[in-house]
Amino acid sequence: MPLTLEQYIERIHERPDLVWPASPKIEPPKAKPALPKLHIRGVMWTVYGTLVAISQGELLFEHPQDFVTEAALDKVIKEFKMWQSMSRKPGAPAAYLRELYRKALQMLQLSGGERYPEIPAERIWDDIVKKLQQKDYTFDAAIYGSLADYVQKIAYFYHASIQGVGPYPGAVTALRGLTRRGITQGLLTDGQCFTPGQLQRCLRMEQADVHLDELIASDLRILSAEKRARKPSETLFRAAVQALARKGLEPAEVLHVGSNLTRDIAPAKRFGFRTALFAGDRHSLVATPEQLRDPACRPDALLTELPQILELLP
C-alpha cells in the first residue's frame, strides 16, 4: 500500500540522511494576557504562527534568501530523481528547476477571480512533474501512490526544506484540555494539503502519543489551499461558518484564535466570532497599538501562552 501523506511526513523525518531546517527560536513579545470568561462551545485555530512556530512567521512559496530556495530545489531533484529527465541547460540543475517552479507559480497566481487567492502547492509540482514525464520521468507508485498523491508529497518535502517548524509550548496541553472540556475544535487557517500532517508532526515533537483526529474534527479543517482563498478572504470565513452550522454551532459560540489582527481577528469579528489574539512570538505577531484600540480589530482575549485558553472557559 502506498504511504499516506501523514505516514510519509512521519517517515522522512526518521531518515538520518536528510537534514532539515531547525525549529525557529521563539521570542515572546512584551505583552500582558487578557483572559475574560467567555461562553464558547467551539474553537477554530490558526495553524502557522499560532499552534506551529515557523520561520518568517507564515508559510512561504520561496525563501527570502535565494540560496535557501535553491538548496531546497537541489534536495528535491536528488530525492525524487528528477535530473535524468531535466533539460541539459547551462547552469546548476536547481536553477533550471527554479525556472519551472516560478513559471508554474506565476501561471497559477494569474488564474481565478478571488481577491485574496491561494495557490495549492501541489498544483505547482503537478505542472512540473507532467513536464518531466514528457521526457520519460517515472516514479514508484507503490510507494508514493497516484500522481495526485505524489505531488502532494513533493510539495511537503520542498516546503519543509525551506522553513523550519516546531510546536509552540503548551500546544498539546491547550488542545487536549479543550477536548476534555467538551469543546469542539477545528482549523480556520492559511494552509496547504500537508498542513494537518505537519501540525500532527509538530505536536508529536511535544508529546509523542498525539493523534490529531482525536483533537480536531476532520470536517472542521478549513484550509486556504482547498478553498483557493487565503485570509482575510470572506470565502474562507464563510466556509467556516457553514461547516460549524452543520455541527450546530453559531459563530458567537466559537472562538477564533490567531496572531494577526488584520487577517485573523478583524474578519472573524465581522462574521460574529469571538476572538483571541495569540501574542506568544514576535515573529508571528502582527498587531499595532492603534489596531488594538480599534473596535474592529480589538480581540476579546489576549493569550501570551496557549494553555491560557483554558482560563477563558467558565
C-alpha positions as CSV (number, residue, x, y, z in Angstrom):
1,M,0.0,0.0,0.0
2,P,1.3,3.5,-0.8
3,L,2.1,5.7,2.1
4,T,-0.5,8.3,3.1
5,L,0.7,11.9,3.2
6,E,0.7,11.7,7.0
7,Q,2.7,8.5,7.0
8,Y,5.2,10.0,4.5
9,I,5.7,13.0,6.7
10,E,6.5,10.9,9.7
11,R,8.7,8.5,7.7
12,I,11.0,11.0,6.0
13,H,11.8,12.8,9.3
14,E,13.1,9.5,10.7
15,R,15.7,9.2,8.0
16,P,19.3,10.0,9.1
17,D,20.4,11.0,5.6
18,L,18.1,14.0,5.4
19,V,18.8,17.3,7.1
20,W,16.0,19.8,7.9
21,P,16.0,23.4,8.9
22,A,16.0,23.9,12.7
23,S,12.8,24.8,14.6
24,P,12.7,28.6,14.9
25,K,13.6,30.3,18.1
26,I,10.5,31.6,19.9
27,E,10.9,35.2,21.2
28,P,7.9,36.3,23.3
29,P,7.0,40.0,22.9
30,K,6.2,42.3,25.8
31,A,2.5,41.6,26.3
32,K,0.1,41.1,29.2
33,P,-2.6,38.5,28.9
34,A,-6.3,39.4,29.0
35,L,-8.4,36.4,30.0
36,P,-12.1,37.2,30.4
37,K,-14.5,34.4,30.8
38,L,-16.2,33.5,27.5
39,H,-19.2,31.3,27.0
40,I,-18.0,29.2,24.0
41,R,-18.6,25.8,22.6
42,G,-16.0,25.7,19.9
43,V,-12.5,26.9,19.0
44,M,-11.2,27.5,15.5
45,W,-7.4,27.6,15.4
46,T,-4.9,29.3,13.0
47,V,-2.0,26.9,12.5
48,Y,1.1,28.8,11.4
49,G,2.1,31.4,13.9
50,T,-0.4,30.2,16.5
51,L,-0.1,26.4,17.0
52,V,3.0,25.9,14.9
53,A,6.1,28.2,15.1
54,I,7.5,28.7,11.6
55,S,10.5,30.7,10.4
56,Q,9.3,34.0,8.8
57,G,6.0,33.7,10.7
58,E,4.0,32.2,7.8
59,L,4.2,29.6,5.1
60,L,6.1,30.8,2.1
61,F,6.5,29.6,-1.5
62,E,10.0,30.9,-1.8
63,H,12.6,31.7,0.9
64,P,13.7,35.3,1.1
65,Q,17.3,34.1,0.7
66,D,17.8,32.7,-2.8
67,F,20.4,30.2,-1.7
68,V,18.0,28.5,0.7
69,T,15.4,28.1,-2.1
70,E,18.0,26.7,-4.5
71,A,19.4,24.3,-1.9
72,A,15.8,23.0,-1.3
73,L,15.2,22.6,-5.0
74,D,18.5,20.7,-5.4
75,K,17.4,18.5,-2.5
76,V,14.1,17.8,-4.3
77,I,16.0,16.9,-7.5
78,K,18.1,14.3,-5.7
79,E,15.3,12.9,-3.5
80,F,12.9,12.4,-6.4
81,K,15.5,11.5,-9.0
82,M,14.5,14.2,-11.5
83,W,17.8,15.0,-13.1
84,Q,17.7,12.4,-15.9
85,S,14.5,13.9,-17.2
86,M,15.6,17.6,-17.0
87,S,16.9,19.7,-19.9
88,R,20.7,20.0,-20.0
89,K,20.8,23.7,-19.9
90,P,23.9,25.6,-18.8
91,G,24.0,26.2,-15.0
92,A,23.1,24.3,-11.9
93,P,20.1,21.9,-12.0
94,A,18.4,23.8,-9.2
95,A,18.4,27.0,-11.3
96,Y,16.5,25.1,-14.1
97,L,14.0,23.7,-11.7
98,R,13.5,27.1,-10.1
99,E,12.6,28.4,-13.6
100,L,10.0,25.7,-13.9
101,Y,8.8,26.4,-10.4
102,R,8.4,30.2,-10.9
103,K,6.6,29.8,-14.2
104,A,4.1,27.4,-12.7
105,L,3.6,29.6,-9.6
106,Q,3.1,32.7,-11.7
107,M,0.6,31.0,-14.0
108,L,-1.5,29.8,-11.1
109,Q,-1.3,33.3,-9.5
110,L,-2.9,34.8,-12.6
111,S,-5.8,32.4,-12.6
112,G,-9.1,32.9,-10.8
113,G,-11.0,35.9,-9.6
114,E,-10.6,35.7,-5.9
115,R,-9.5,38.9,-4.2
116,Y,-7.1,37.1,-1.9
117,P,-6.2,34.0,-3.9
118,E,-4.3,30.9,-2.5
119,I,-2.2,28.6,-4.6
120,P,-2.4,24.9,-3.8
121,A,1.3,24.0,-3.6
122,E,0.8,20.6,-5.1
123,R,-0.5,22.1,-8.3
124,I,2.9,23.7,-8.9
125,W,4.6,20.3,-8.7
126,D,1.8,18.7,-10.8
127,D,2.8,21.1,-13.6
128,I,6.5,20.3,-13.2
129,V,6.1,16.6,-13.0
130,K,3.9,16.5,-16.1
131,K,6.6,18.4,-18.0
132,L,9.2,15.9,-16.8
133,Q,7.0,13.0,-17.8
134,Q,7.3,14.2,-21.4
135,K,10.9,13.2,-21.1
136,D,10.2,9.7,-19.7
137,Y,10.2,10.7,-16.0
138,T,8.7,8.0,-13.7
139,F,8.1,7.5,-10.0
140,D,7.3,4.5,-7.8
141,A,3.5,4.4,-7.4
142,A,3.8,1.5,-5.0
143,I,5.4,3.9,-2.5
144,Y,4.0,7.3,-3.5
145,G,0.6,6.4,-4.8
146,S,-1.1,8.2,-7.8
147,L,0.3,11.4,-9.4
148,A,-2.1,13.5,-7.3
149,D,-0.6,11.8,-4.1
150,Y,2.9,12.1,-5.4
151,V,2.9,15.8,-6.0
152,Q,1.5,16.4,-2.5
153,K,4.5,14.6,-1.1
154,I,6.9,16.6,-3.2
155,A,5.2,19.8,-2.1
156,Y,5.7,18.9,1.6
157,F,9.3,17.9,1.1
158,Y,10.1,21.2,-0.6
159,H,8.3,23.4,1.9
160,A,9.8,21.5,4.9
161,S,13.2,22.1,3.3
162,I,12.9,25.9,3.1
163,Q,11.2,26.6,6.5
164,G,11.8,25.1,9.9
165,V,8.8,24.5,12.1
166,G,8.1,23.4,15.7
167,P,5.3,23.4,18.3
168,Y,4.6,26.4,20.4
169,P,5.0,25.4,24.1
170,G,1.8,24.1,25.6
171,A,0.0,23.5,22.3
172,V,-0.9,19.9,23.2
173,T,-1.9,20.9,26.7
174,A,-4.3,23.5,25.2
175,L,-5.8,21.2,22.6
176,R,-6.2,18.2,25.0
177,G,-7.6,20.5,27.7
178,L,-10.3,21.8,25.4
179,T,-11.2,18.3,24.3
180,R,-11.6,17.2,27.9
181,R,-13.9,20.1,28.5
182,G,-16.1,19.1,25.5
183,I,-15.1,22.0,23.3
184,T,-15.4,21.3,19.5
185,Q,-12.1,22.3,17.7
186,G,-11.3,23.0,14.1
187,L,-8.8,24.8,11.9
188,L,-9.5,28.1,10.1
189,T,-6.2,28.8,8.6
190,D,-4.0,29.6,5.7
191,G,-2.6,26.2,4.9
192,Q,-1.8,23.5,2.4
193,C,-2.7,19.9,1.8
194,F,0.1,18.9,4.1
195,T,-0.7,21.3,6.9
196,P,-2.7,18.8,9.1
197,G,0.1,16.3,8.8
198,Q,2.7,18.9,9.6
199,L,0.7,20.1,12.5
200,Q,0.5,16.5,13.9
201,R,4.2,16.0,13.5
202,C,4.9,19.3,15.4
203,L,2.5,18.3,18.2
204,R,4.3,14.9,18.4
205,M,7.5,16.8,19.0
206,E,5.9,17.9,22.2
207,Q,4.0,14.7,23.1
208,A,4.7,11.6,21.0
209,D,1.3,9.9,21.5
210,V,-0.8,12.8,19.9
211,H,-3.3,11.9,17.2
212,L,-4.7,15.0,15.5
213,D,-8.0,13.2,14.6
214,E,-8.8,12.8,18.3
215,L,-8.4,16.6,18.9
216,I,-9.6,18.4,15.7
217,A,-12.5,17.2,13.7
218,S,-11.6,16.4,10.1
219,D,-14.7,18.1,8.7
220,L,-13.8,21.4,10.6
221,R,-10.4,21.9,8.9
222,I,-10.9,24.9,6.7
223,L,-7.7,25.3,4.7
224,S,-6.9,28.2,2.3
225,A,-5.5,25.9,-0.3
226,E,-8.7,23.8,-0.5
227,K,-10.9,27.0,-0.8
228,R,-8.4,28.7,-3.2
229,A,-8.6,31.8,-0.9
230,R,-6.4,33.0,1.9
231,K,-7.2,35.2,4.9
232,P,-8.8,37.7,5.2
233,S,-10.9,36.4,2.3
234,E,-14.6,36.1,3.1
235,T,-14.6,32.8,1.2
236,L,-12.6,31.2,3.9
237,F,-14.7,32.5,6.8
238,R,-18.0,31.8,5.1
239,A,-16.9,28.2,4.6
240,A,-16.1,28.0,8.4
241,V,-19.5,29.4,9.3
242,Q,-21.2,26.8,7.1
243,A,-19.1,23.9,8.5
244,L,-19.8,25.0,12.1
245,A,-23.5,25.2,11.3
246,R,-23.5,21.6,10.3
247,K,-22.2,20.9,13.9
248,G,-25.0,23.0,15.4
249,L,-22.6,25.9,16.3
250,E,-23.1,29.6,15.7
251,P,-20.1,32.0,15.3
252,A,-21.0,33.7,18.5
253,E,-20.4,30.4,20.3
254,V,-17.0,29.9,18.7
255,L,-13.6,31.4,19.5
256,H,-11.2,32.1,16.6
257,V,-7.5,32.2,17.7
258,G,-4.8,33.8,15.6
259,S,-1.8,36.0,15.7
260,N,-2.6,38.6,13.0
261,L,-5.1,41.3,13.8
262,T,-5.8,42.2,10.2
263,R,-6.0,38.7,8.7
264,D,-7.3,36.6,11.6
265,I,-9.1,38.8,14.2
266,A,-10.8,41.6,12.2
267,P,-12.5,39.3,9.6
268,A,-13.5,36.8,12.3
269,K,-15.2,39.6,14.2
270,R,-17.1,40.7,11.1
271,F,-18.5,37.2,10.9
272,G,-19.6,37.2,14.5
273,F,-16.9,35.0,16.0
274,R,-15.4,35.6,19.5
275,T,-11.7,36.2,19.1
276,A,-8.4,35.7,20.9
277,L,-5.0,37.1,19.8
278,F,-2.0,34.9,20.4
279,A,0.9,37.1,21.3
280,G,3.4,34.4,22.1
281,D,6.1,35.1,19.5
282,R,7.2,38.4,18.0
283,H,8.0,36.7,14.6
284,S,4.3,35.8,14.0
285,L,2.5,38.5,15.9
286,V,1.1,41.2,13.7
287,A,-0.6,43.9,15.8
288,T,0.0,47.6,16.4
289,P,-1.2,49.6,19.5
290,E,-3.5,51.5,17.1
291,Q,-5.1,48.3,15.9
292,L,-5.6,47.0,19.4
293,R,-7.6,50.2,20.2
294,D,-9.7,49.9,17.1
295,P,-13.0,48.2,18.0
296,A,-13.0,46.5,14.5
297,C,-9.7,44.7,15.4
298,R,-9.7,44.5,19.2
299,P,-9.8,40.9,20.3
300,D,-12.0,39.6,23.1
301,A,-8.9,38.0,24.8
302,L,-5.2,38.1,24.5
303,L,-3.1,35.0,25.1
304,T,0.7,35.0,25.7
305,E,0.8,31.2,26.3
306,L,-1.5,28.7,24.6
307,P,-2.7,26.9,27.8
308,Q,-4.2,30.2,28.9
309,I,-7.1,29.5,26.6
310,L,-8.4,27.1,29.3
311,E,-8.7,30.0,31.6
312,L,-11.3,31.6,29.3
313,L,-13.8,28.9,30.0
314,P,-16.2,29.5,32.8
